Amino acid sequence: MKINFNELKRGYEKYKSEYDKAAIDVLESGWYILGENVKRFENNFANFIGSSYCVGVNSGLDALILAVRALNLGEGDEIIVPANTYIATVLGITENDATPVFIEPDEYYNIDTDKIEAKITGKTKAIMAVHLYGQAANMNKIKSIATKYSLYLLEDCAQSHGAKFENQTTGTFGDIGCFSFYPTKNLGAFGDGGAIVTDNKEIAEKVKMLRNYGSQKKYYNEIEGVNSRLDEIQATLLNVKLSHYGELRKEREKIALKYLNEINNPKIILPRIRKGSDHVWHLFVVQTEERDKLQNYLQENGIGTQIHYPIPPHLSNAYKHFGYRKGDFPITEEMANKVLSLPIYDGMTDEEVDYVIRVINNYKDLFSK
């Protein structure tokens, strides 16, 4: 059996007639940028998240960059961020000339809140929380620290659409929540897309200007901005997918629960869920001491996997100027050597899930050889 890591076309086929009609309606309308479909999606997504305002942008990375910029954070300012996140989180900081301050993760792959306060200095201006792989971070503790030290709180929710901590949706705890609609996301578009959510009207209006050349009225530029607009076709397709999000989430939860209950291999560590946290299973990430061998074995048996992520940002060539070395963040680096993401996607069949489980469970016999 051949099982790719993801099958995006299956997600399209689930609601093909709705997607096709929505796209054609936009094409026939003759209005393709910042029209009614974007406004409708922004309202729908704000309601879904539970925020007062949503501003659609070109990508999740742009959401992060513009969020930091909207708070006037830049050179000389430090922003606390998880060390084991995807590099986009850090790029949102460094693209504004601010400095990332890395914190090791806890056992749930999210920032270890017990290690944050020790890294706060007079230059610290914000905490960037990340809900990695789809599980909400310990937001009550993070928000308490941000309040205590008068820090901005931003959330990278690129992988946590609809996840909650203590019944509050990710993206609503701080000043700004940042989302990606990259096609592989739980709420994925059919191209790039992103958004910020906030309860602060001034922030929302500033991001609206930033995304559109710094203007509220065409050709009247009030600040230095960029071109970062969610387009009409992506917005209307996202509206379709958002209307089905509940059933899509249940489908992922069903797959994840089956993995959790039926993968039985003493050499493989399954993901854990923090008390009070929701997990929307953007990724199903396991750990093993023999990650590369396991990945090769699964590939030989027709199962595609990915590593999220093989190189932590602090060890990437992009940030070598910061001077970090191997061993500076040992927990992060150990995870980078052990984690492996298994297939989990819209339209994955019971037969395919059963096959993945069976092949993984058979692998335990190879460890004794």
ABEGO torsion letter per residue (X at the ends): XBBBABBAAAAAAAAAAAAAAAAAAAAAAGBABGBAAAAAAAAAAAAAAGBABBBBBABAAAAAAAAAAAAGBBBGBBBBBBAABBAAAAAAAAAAGBBBBBBBBBAAGBBBAAAAAAABBAABABBBBBBBGGBBBBAAAAAAAAAAAGBBBBBBAAAABGBBBGGBBBGAABABBBBBABAABABBBAEBBBBBBBABAAAAAAAAAAABGGBABBGBBABBBBBBBBBAAAAAAAAAAAAAAAAAAAAAAAAAAAAAAABBBAABBBBBBBBGBBBAGABBBBBBABAAAAAAAAAAAGBBBBBOBABBAAABAAAAAAGBBBGABAAAAAAAAABBBBBBBBGBBAAAAAAAAAAAAAAAAAAAX
